Structure formats: structure tokens, C-alpha cells
Amino acid sequence: MSNPVQRALSRTRALAALVLLTVLGSLLAAPAASAAAAGTPVLPLFVRRSSDGHLLAYEPKSGGGLQSPVDLGGGFAEATALVRATTSEGGTRNDLFFRLGGELYYTAERGTSTMPVASNMDAYNLIMTPGDMGSSASPEIIARDTSGALWLYPGRSDGGLAARVQAGTAGWNSMNALAGYGDYTGDGKNDLLARTTAGTLYIYPGTGSTTANQILGTRVSAGTGWDAYTALVSTGDNNGDGKPDLIARDSAGALWLFKGTGVASAPFAAKEKIGNAGWNAFNAFF
């Protein structure tokens, strides 16, 4: 028998949204991640399987790497954006933002309800979260519009979002990946990672402010050659040392861990392989 979400999706997108609202809370039942000693979240890697729209959660291993996956269920193929959140239970639960059409929804892990939090979100060609950039203990949403401007939606403790503020003027279309979930410069504020189409990775230090166009500081280069990777994602502190890391997938489908150092001038240690070829089977990493 087909998944009820998939059956709903075959009828209408509107009905699909209603069904997703009722089932997502029960699907997000992976074990809650613990917080690192220094305050950087230790979060599972979430991926979406290309073949059937299932979400899988890979909990981190002690010292770095990933455990065997937990299947969170199917029916997620229609979501055009998937973003993690750590809003509920003091930042220890693996909540989710997802976009259907122009509507962005929030659902809490092990929750019983899902709520719409923003409309007209189809105006953006990239949506992600860098964690808390300064508005509260809740993660923010960063979105890039088609003109290349960057916007920040401050997070609220109930999973909702406050009115957007501009985080960057036109020009961000020169970036083909945004990532980060933590403090990569060691100043106690969450930062944003951005990769240019030429393969240079930059750290944009967070200022701790959510005032328009004062959210990000002067960028620092984290090196070149990052165009060798087809996906970049941070799950916070993967190896449990209190510093945020970066996970990258190469063109052959292998997965690599770049452990964070907390030093802006040399933000990552030498890469370590944490997954053999096969990760090309997933079309979303978050």
C-alpha cells in the first residue's frame, strides 16, 4: 500500500500539505542529539533519498563519522526545501522546516502539529539555517532571492519566524552553496559559510546583530578547491570537541569530514573520509 502522503500528493498539492501537517511530527522521531560541552550542537546529518523521498538521519559517532541511519519515513519528495531546526526542548530536538509551493512550515520532533511560518517563500532559490545568529536561542532562516540579495528571518522560540531583515545586498548569486552551523572564528558568534562558483570558500563572521545589513562581518577566505564537492553541510559539532565541523560530498559520491579548529585563519583540519561512494543517492543534505 502506498504511503498516505504519497497518495495525497497524487491528488493535489494543497491536500498534500494538510497530510504532511499531520504526519511529520510522528516521523521526526530520531533520538535527540546531545549538546557539546562548549555549546555547539551535536546534530545528526539528515538526507533525502532521491529514489523515494525518504528522509534518513545519521547520528554522529564519538570522535567523528556517522552511525547507521534511522529511516524517518517517506513522502518528502515534494518538499522543495528542507531545513533543520533546534527550537524545541532547549535546542536538543531535531525539528524541521520544509517548503511546499510558496509556504514554509515548521514541525517539531515528536510533536503533534505543524504550522505555516512564512508565505511567498518560492521567491527564494536557496534556503538554509546557520543556527542562532543573534535574535534568540532559536535558529534563524537565511534565504537568497532571485536578484541575489540575502535575507534573514529571525527565529522565535515557538518555531515561528519574525519579519525578515536584509543580510546582504545583491551579489550573492555568485555563491552556489551556503552552509555552517556554529562559530568558525572562535569569537562566540555563529558564522555563515559561502562558496563561490569558482570554488573559494569564505567565512562571513556573524556580528551577533540582526539589524539589517549589519548581520555579517568582513569575509575571511577558507581556501580554494571547494568546487570539488557537490554538497556542503554542517551538522554543528560532529566529533564532540565543541567546535563546528563541515561535511562535504565529492563528485564520486564519497563523504568527507572537515573538523573545525575554531581559528579563522585555518578553520578546518585535514579532511577525513567518513563515507564511501554511494552518497550520490541523496538529493538533499541538511
C-alpha positions as CSV (number, residue, x, y, z in Angstrom):
1,M,0.0,0.0,0.0
2,S,1.4,3.4,-0.9
3,N,2.3,6.0,1.8
4,P,-0.7,8.2,2.7
5,V,1.4,11.3,2.0
6,Q,2.3,10.0,-1.5
7,R,-1.4,9.2,-2.2
8,A,-2.3,12.7,-1.2
9,L,0.4,14.2,-3.3
10,S,-1.0,12.5,-6.4
11,R,-4.3,14.3,-5.8
12,T,-3.5,18.0,-5.0
13,R,-0.6,19.9,-3.5
14,A,-3.0,21.6,-1.1
15,L,-4.2,18.3,0.3
16,A,-0.6,17.0,0.4
17,A,0.3,20.0,2.7
18,L,-2.6,19.1,5.0
19,V,-1.5,15.5,5.2
20,L,2.1,16.4,5.8
21,L,1.0,18.6,8.7
22,T,-0.5,15.6,10.5
23,V,2.3,13.1,9.9
24,L,5.6,14.9,10.0
25,G,5.7,15.2,13.8
26,S,5.4,11.4,14.2
27,L,8.1,10.8,11.5
28,L,10.7,13.0,13.2
29,A,11.3,10.5,16.0
30,A,15.0,10.0,15.7
31,P,16.9,10.1,19.0
32,A,17.5,13.6,20.2
33,A,21.1,14.8,19.8
34,S,23.1,16.0,22.8
35,A,24.7,19.4,23.1
36,A,28.5,19.6,23.1
37,A,30.3,20.9,26.2
38,A,31.1,24.2,24.5
39,G,27.6,24.8,23.4
40,T,27.9,23.8,19.8
41,P,25.0,21.5,18.8
42,V,25.9,17.8,18.0
43,L,23.3,17.1,15.4
44,P,22.5,14.2,13.1
45,L,23.0,14.5,9.3
46,F,19.7,14.5,7.6
47,V,19.5,13.4,3.9
48,R,16.7,12.8,1.5
49,R,16.9,9.7,-0.7
50,S,16.4,10.5,-4.4
51,S,14.6,7.4,-5.4
52,D,11.6,7.5,-3.0
53,G,11.7,10.8,-1.0
54,H,12.5,9.1,2.3
55,L,14.4,11.1,5.0
56,L,17.3,9.4,6.8
57,A,19.0,10.6,9.9
58,Y,22.7,9.7,10.6
59,E,23.7,10.3,14.2
60,P,27.4,11.3,14.7
61,K,29.9,8.9,16.1
62,S,32.2,9.8,19.0
63,G,35.4,11.3,17.5
64,G,33.8,11.9,14.1
65,G,31.9,10.0,11.5
66,L,28.3,8.7,11.3
67,Q,26.3,5.8,12.7
68,S,23.9,3.7,10.8
69,P,20.8,5.6,9.6
70,V,17.4,5.9,11.0
71,D,14.6,6.0,8.4
72,L,12.2,8.8,9.2
73,G,9.7,7.8,6.5
74,G,8.7,8.8,3.0
75,G,6.6,11.4,1.3
76,F,9.2,14.2,1.3
77,A,9.9,14.2,-2.4
78,E,7.6,17.2,-3.0
79,A,9.3,19.4,-0.5
80,T,11.3,22.0,-2.4
81,A,13.4,23.0,0.6
82,L,14.3,21.1,3.8
83,V,16.0,22.9,6.7
84,R,16.9,21.6,10.2
85,A,15.9,23.4,13.4
86,T,16.8,23.0,17.0
87,T,14.0,25.0,18.5
88,S,12.1,22.6,20.8
89,E,13.3,21.3,24.2
90,G,16.0,23.8,24.7
91,G,17.8,23.0,21.4
92,T,18.1,19.3,21.9
93,R,15.4,18.2,19.4
94,N,15.8,17.7,15.7
95,D,12.9,19.9,14.3
96,L,12.3,20.7,10.7
97,F,11.3,23.5,8.3
98,F,10.0,22.4,4.9
99,R,8.7,24.3,1.9
100,L,5.7,23.2,-0.2
101,G,4.9,25.6,-3.0
102,G,5.3,29.1,-1.6
103,E,4.6,28.1,2.0
104,L,7.2,27.4,4.7
105,Y,6.2,25.1,7.5
106,Y,7.7,24.2,10.9
107,T,7.2,20.9,12.7
108,A,8.8,19.8,16.0
109,E,10.3,16.4,16.5
110,R,7.8,14.2,18.3
111,G,5.3,17.0,18.1
112,T,1.7,16.6,17.1
113,S,1.2,19.6,15.0
114,T,2.9,21.6,12.2
115,M,2.4,25.3,11.5
116,P,2.9,27.6,8.5
117,V,5.6,30.2,9.4
118,A,6.2,32.2,6.2
119,S,4.5,32.7,2.8
120,N,5.8,33.6,-0.6
121,M,9.0,31.6,0.1
122,D,9.1,30.4,-3.6
123,A,10.7,33.8,-4.2
124,Y,13.9,32.3,-2.9
125,N,16.3,30.0,-4.8
126,L,18.2,29.0,-1.7
127,I,17.1,28.5,1.9
128,M,19.2,27.3,4.9
129,T,19.9,27.9,8.6
130,P,23.2,28.8,10.2
131,G,21.7,28.4,13.7
132,D,21.2,31.3,16.0
133,M,22.7,34.5,14.5
134,G,21.7,36.7,17.5
135,S,17.9,37.1,17.8
136,S,17.2,34.4,20.4
137,A,18.2,30.9,21.3
138,S,16.3,29.7,18.2
139,P,17.8,29.2,14.7
140,E,17.3,31.8,12.0
141,I,16.5,31.1,8.4
142,I,18.7,32.7,5.6
143,A,17.2,32.9,2.1
144,R,18.5,34.2,-1.1
145,D,16.2,35.9,-3.6
146,T,16.5,35.7,-7.4
147,S,18.2,39.1,-7.6
148,G,21.0,37.8,-5.4
149,A,20.0,39.6,-2.1
150,L,20.3,37.7,1.2
151,W,17.6,37.9,3.8
152,L,17.5,36.7,7.4
153,Y,14.3,35.6,9.2
154,P,14.9,35.8,12.9
155,G,13.8,32.7,14.8
156,R,11.2,32.6,17.6
157,S,11.1,30.1,20.5
158,D,7.7,28.7,19.2
159,G,9.2,27.7,15.9
160,G,7.8,30.8,14.1
161,L,9.8,33.4,12.3
162,A,9.9,37.2,12.7
163,A,9.8,39.7,9.9
164,R,12.7,39.4,7.5
165,V,15.7,41.8,7.5
166,Q,18.3,42.1,4.7
167,A,21.5,40.3,5.4
168,G,23.3,41.1,2.2
169,T,22.7,43.2,-0.9
170,A,22.6,41.9,-4.5
171,G,25.7,39.8,-5.4
172,W,25.1,36.5,-3.5
173,N,24.2,34.8,-6.8
174,S,27.9,34.4,-7.2
175,M,27.7,31.8,-4.4
176,N,26.5,28.3,-5.2
177,A,26.4,26.9,-1.7
178,L,25.7,28.3,1.8
179,A,26.5,26.2,4.9
180,G,27.5,26.5,8.5
181,Y,26.0,25.8,11.9
182,G,28.2,27.3,14.6
183,D,31.2,29.6,15.4
184,Y,34.1,29.0,13.0
185,T,36.1,32.0,14.0
186,G,36.2,31.5,17.8
187,D,34.6,34.7,18.8
188,G,31.4,33.1,20.3
189,K,29.1,34.1,17.4
190,N,27.6,31.9,14.7
191,D,29.0,32.4,11.2
192,L,28.0,31.8,7.6
193,L,30.0,29.7,5.1
194,A,29.6,30.6,1.4
195,R,31.3,29.0,-1.7
196,T,31.8,30.9,-4.9
197,T,31.1,29.4,-8.3
198,A,34.9,29.4,-8.7
199,G,35.3,27.1,-5.7
200,T,36.6,29.6,-3.0
201,L,35.0,29.1,0.4
202,Y,34.5,32.1,2.6
203,I,33.6,32.6,6.3
204,Y,31.3,35.5,6.9
205,P,31.6,36.2,10.6
206,G,28.4,36.7,12.4
207,T,28.2,40.0,14.3
208,G,25.6,38.9,16.8
209,S,23.2,41.5,15.4
210,T,20.0,41.0,13.4
211,T,19.9,44.7,12.3
212,A,19.6,45.0,8.5
213,N,22.9,44.8,6.7
214,Q,24.8,44.5,9.9
215,I,24.4,40.8,10.4
216,L,27.6,39.6,8.7
217,G,31.2,41.0,9.0
218,T,34.1,41.1,6.6
219,R,34.6,37.7,5.0
220,V,37.7,35.6,5.5
221,S,38.9,33.0,3.0
222,A,38.8,29.4,4.0
223,G,40.7,28.2,0.9
224,T,40.1,27.3,-2.7
225,G,39.3,24.0,-4.5
226,W,35.9,23.5,-2.8
227,D,34.2,23.2,-6.2
228,A,35.4,19.5,-6.0
229,Y,32.4,18.9,-3.7
230,T,28.8,18.6,-4.9
231,A,27.3,19.2,-1.4
232,L,28.4,21.1,1.7
233,V,26.5,20.9,5.0
234,S,27.3,21.5,8.7
235,T,25.6,19.5,11.4
236,G,27.3,21.5,14.1
237,D,29.9,19.6,16.1
238,N,30.2,16.2,14.5
239,N,33.2,14.9,16.6
240,G,32.2,16.3,20.0
241,D,35.1,18.6,20.6
242,G,33.0,21.8,21.0
243,K,33.8,23.2,17.5
244,P,31.6,23.1,14.5
245,D,32.6,21.0,11.5
246,L,31.8,20.8,7.8
247,I,30.7,17.7,5.8
248,A,31.3,17.6,2.0
249,R,30.3,15.1,-0.7
250,D,32.6,14.7,-3.7
251,S,31.6,14.0,-7.3
252,A,32.3,10.3,-6.8
253,G,29.7,10.2,-4.0
254,A,32.2,9.8,-1.1
255,L,31.6,11.8,2.1
256,W,34.3,13.8,3.9
257,L,34.5,15.4,7.3
258,F,36.4,18.7,7.8
259,K,36.9,19.1,11.6
260,G,36.6,22.7,12.8
261,T,39.5,24.3,14.6
262,G,37.8,27.5,15.8
263,V,40.6,29.6,14.2
264,A,39.6,31.9,11.4
265,S,42.9,31.8,9.6
266,A,42.9,28.0,9.4
267,P,39.3,26.9,10.1
268,F,39.5,23.2,9.2
269,A,41.8,20.3,9.9
270,A,42.8,17.9,7.1
271,K,39.8,16.1,5.7
272,E,38.8,12.6,6.9
273,K,36.7,10.2,4.8
274,I,33.5,9.2,6.7
275,G,31.5,7.6,3.8
276,N,32.4,5.6,0.7
277,A,30.9,6.1,-2.7
278,G,27.1,5.9,-2.6
279,W,26.1,9.3,-1.2
280,N,25.1,10.4,-4.7
281,A,21.8,8.5,-4.0
282,F,20.7,11.5,-1.9
283,N,19.5,14.8,-3.3
284,A,19.3,16.9,-0.1
285,F,21.7,17.2,2.8
286,F,20.8,19.3,5.8
